[in-house]
């Protein structure tokens, strides 16, 4: 499944959560982390929503067989060009409000202590509209701690924001002015010093492919994909908030909040992930049925499933259940009767946050497609 997308996101103001979802993730002990389906079991196709092969570059849930997303199947969104970089000519510059500005070669980055993290990376627009689903994957990323590099540079007392600049760039028109800008995202110094954030040069045990940010990219577990800047060239500490296109204009959620009988409209920059889940497929061996699914976006505590208008039933958590940044596979055995049925799942994280229903205000009053984590219902026909 190639990982290229030229999806146009502007002017698609659709309430999120009504489309099918997708994603895939992975651990180190791959052999023990396979979603196994008996050769005697058959996958029963959904009768609604996107069908396998219907969306290029997105996950086919019904074809999912592994907790690991192969590198060649990793999803990707590009906003500008895809730069071809010679690692011998490349350096990472650390500047701004730091005590010791400097540059790192790739060899110097690799000489620092190496760490790994398994992370389910989801596009901030995943499931925001019906033709863009399955924009997620899980991989094991390898690199060195961002905090370690920033500590070597020494952040000055006045620094409050860390900005990550990619090598990819494009022409933007800003109030009648055409300027060339690099892709850039930022976060607070406090967020940037999270020990889980890595400057990565490997994915799935191999060097980063060009499409995924070679020679170096940021991987920010727990954040939506837009924060994971590829093709890094500069990290800059500033004393003001960064207001670039992908912080203040694009990737901004417009959401209504009910206060005293009035609706107050708020805007926030897409950042941290939200608890999410989906029923991926239903299998049968001829006499019994099993609903398979996944949950992600947070440290998953439980998943519940509802068939038709029945009560919520607890699912059994499987692979990934002890890994807060990857996804968690789940399943529920189902005594299915013939006819058409609907299947809905909802996940709850370790802090008690429940995946919202579509009628809940945080989804019903959302007017942009970002952060679409509403409960998702699928239909299936049992003969």
N, C-alpha and C positions, 0 to 999 in steps of 0.2 A: 504494500500500500504506500505509494509515494507520499511525501510529506510537504508538498507545495500547495499554496493556496493564494489566490488573488481575490479573495472575497471582498466585495465592496460593503462597507459597514455604514456609511453615512445615509441618512434619511430613511433608515429602516426602524422606525419607532414602533416596536412591537412588544407587547407585554411578555416578559420572559416566563419560561417554565412550561410552555404548552407544547414544546416539541420533544422529540426523542432525544435521549442523551447518549453519551459514550465516554469510554476511556479505558486505559489499561496500564498496569504497573508491574514492578518486579523486585526480587530479592537476590541474595548471593547464592543460596542453596537452591538453584533453579530446579534441579532434578526432583526435589521434594515439594516444589511449589507449582505443580501443574494442575490445572482444572481438568480432572479426568472424567470423561464420559465413556461408559462402556460401549464397545463396538456394536452391541445389540440395542442401544438406545438411539432413538431418532429425535431430531430437533423439529418441533412443530412450529411452522412459520407464523409470525404475527400477521394479522389481517389488516392492520392499519399502520400508518407511518412509513418512513423510508425503508426500502427493501435492500438486502445485500447487494453491493455494487452500485447502489443508487447515488451515492455521494463519494466522489473521489476524495482521497486524502482524509477520510474520517473512518472511525472504528466501525467494523461490522460486528455488532454485539452477538448476533446469532452464530457467527463463525469463530467466536472467541474460544480458544482452547488452552491458553497459557496465562499465568499470572505475570509473565514477562512480556513486554512489548519489544519485539525485535527492532534493532536500530533502523532497518530499512522501512519499518512501518511507523516510525515516530512522526506524529503530527507536527506541522510547522506552519506558521503564518509569517509572511514577510511584508514589511511596510514600505521599504525602499528596495534598493538593489541587493544582490547577494555578492558580497565582496570576495574576490580571490586573493588570499593573503599568503605571502611567502614568510614562513616563520623566521627565516634568517634576517629578514628586514623589519620584523615586527617587534615593538616594545609596548609595554603597558605603563602609561604615565600616571603617577600619583601626585596630585598638586592641590592648589587652593590653600585653605587654612590648615596647613600641616607644618610641623616643625622641620621635617626633613624631606623635602620634595625629592623624588627620584623616579627612575624608570626601571622596569624589570624586563629582562628577556624571558622567553619561554623556558629556556634552560634554567634560569634562576628561579622561576616560579615552581618548576618541577623539583628543584632541589629542596624546597620547603617540605615539612611533614605533610604526608598525603592522608586525606580522609575520604570517606565514601558516604553517600546517602541515597536511599531509595525514595523516589519522589514521584507522586502522581501529579503531573503537570497538566492543568486544564486551562484552555483559552477562556478569557473573561467573557467572550460572547457565545460560548458553547450553549446550545439549546435556546438561544435567544430568538431564533426564528426558524421556521420549519425546514429550510434547506441547508441549515448549518448545524449539524449534530455530530456527535462522536469526536469532537475536537479536544481530545485528551489522550494522554499516554502515561505510562510509568516506566521509568528506567533507573539504572544505578549509575549515578554520576560520581566521578572521581576528580579530586583537585585538592587545593589547599584552602585553609580558612581565610575568608575575607577579613575577619577580625585581626588575624595575625599580621596581614599585610598593612592594614590601617594602623595597627599598634606600632609597627616599625616606622611608619611615617610620622606618627605622633600628632593626633588631632588637637588643634589649638582650642582654647577655652571658648572662643566665640563661634566655633563651628557647630551648626545645628542640622545641616542637611548634607547628604552624600549623593552626588549625581554620577550616574554611570552613562558614559557615551560610547555608542557603537561606531564601527567604521562605516556601516551602511548609512547612506544619506540620500536626500531628495530635495527638490525645490518646493518651497512653501510660499504662499501668498499671504501676507499679514498686513491688513489695512492698506492695500495698494502697493506694498513692497514685496518684491520677489527675492527670497533669500534661500541659500542652500544650508540645510540643517542636517546634522546627524541624528539618528534615532537616539533618544535619551530618556531615561526614567530616573526618579530619585526616591529616597526614603530618609527618615530621620537617622541621626547618628545612633540613637539607641537601637533602632531596628537593624541598622547595618552592623552593629557589634554583636548580633545574635550569633552564637558559635555554630549554628547549623548552616549558615550561609557560606557557600563555597565559590571560589574561582576555579572553574572546572576546565580541564583539558582532555577528559575522557568521558565516554558514555558506554555502558555495557562492557567495560573492560578494554575498549579500543579507543584510539585517538578520535577526537571530535571530527565528524564529517564537516565539510564546508557548509552544508545547509543548516547545520546545528550550531554554528558559531565558531568554527576553527579560526584561530588557534586557542581562544580562551573566551569563556562566557560566564556570566553570573548565574548561579542556581540558588533560588531562594525558596526552600521548602516552606509550604504553608501559604504561599502567595500565588495569585493567578499568573498565567504564563507571561503576560506583558511585562511583568517586573523582572523577568529572567533575561536580561539584556545579552544579546549575542554579539560576537565579533568585537569584544571590548578593546578600546584603545586608550581611554582615559577615565580615571576616577578622581572626582574633584569635590573637596569639602567647601561648603559655602556657609555664610552667616544669614542667608535669606532663603525662603522657600523657592523651589524651582518651579516655574510655571510654563514649561514647554508644552507642545501640542499634545503629547501622550500622557500628560499629567492634568492639564487644566481645560483642554478642549475635547480631545478624543479619549475614549475609555473613562467617561464620566457618567455616573448613574444618576438619573433624575427620578426621585422617589417622593411620594407624598406621605406625610405623617399627620395623623388625626390628633388634633389638640383642641379640646374644649368645643367640639362641634365644628371646627374649621379644619381645612386641609392646608398644611404648610408644606411647600415644596422645597426639597433639599437636594443638593448636588454633592456627590463625593467621588473622589478619584478611585478607580478600581484598584484594590490592593490585595488584602488577605482573602483566601478561599473561604467558601461557605459549605456547610454540611450538605451532602447530596447523595442520591442513590438512584438506582434504576433496576428494574427487572430485565435482565439481559436476554433470557431465553427460557423456553419450557421444553423439557425432554420427556420421552416416554419409552418404556421397554415393552409396551403392549398391554401392560396390566396396571402400572402405576405411573404417576406423573411427578415431576420435580421442577420447581421454579428456581432458576439460578439467577443471581444478580451480584451487584457490587455497590459499595458505598465508599465515599471519599470526601475530601475537603476538610477533614478534621480528624481528631482521635475518636474513632467510632466506638460507641459504647453498646449500641443495640440497633437492630433493624427489625421493622415490623412490616407485615404484608397483609393486604386486604384483597379478597377476591369478591368481585361484584359489590354488593352493598353489605357484605358481612362484617364481622368484627375484625379488629387488627390482631394478627397472630405473630408471635415472635419467631424470627428466622434463626437458623443456626449459623454462627459466624465461623468462617474458615480461614483460608490463607490471608495473611496480612493483618490479622486482628490485633497483633501486638506492635504494629509498626505505625506510628501516628502520622507519617507523611506519605505513605503509600495507600493504595486502596485496600479494602477488605472484601473478600468474596463471601457470599452468603448463599444459603439455599433453604427451601421449604418443601417438604413432601406434601403433595396435594392429591386428595381423593376427588378427582375431577369428574363431573357429570357431563354428558353430551350437551352440545349447544355452544352458543357464543358467550364468552366470559370477559370481564375486565380484571386486570391485575394492577395494583398500585403498591408502591413501597414507600416507606419513610424511614429515615435514619435519625438517630439521636447521638450527639457527641458526648464526650466525657464531662462537659460542663452543663449538660442538660438542654442544649439547644436542639430543637426538633426541626427537621426539614419541613418548611411551611407548605400548607395546602395552597392551591391556586387562588382560593377565596380569601386567604389571609391578607391583611392590609399591606404587608411588606412586599407581596407579589402583586396583588390586585391594584395597588397604587403606584406601581413601578411603570415608568413610561419609556424606558430605554431597554435595550436587549441585554445589557451587561448584567452579570451576577444572577443568572436565571437558574435558581436552584429549587424551584417549586416541585412538589410531588408530581410524578409522571405516571399516567395511566395508559396501559396498552391493552389491546383487544386480541383475543385468540379464539379460534373455533375448534372445539373438540368433537370429533365424529362419534 
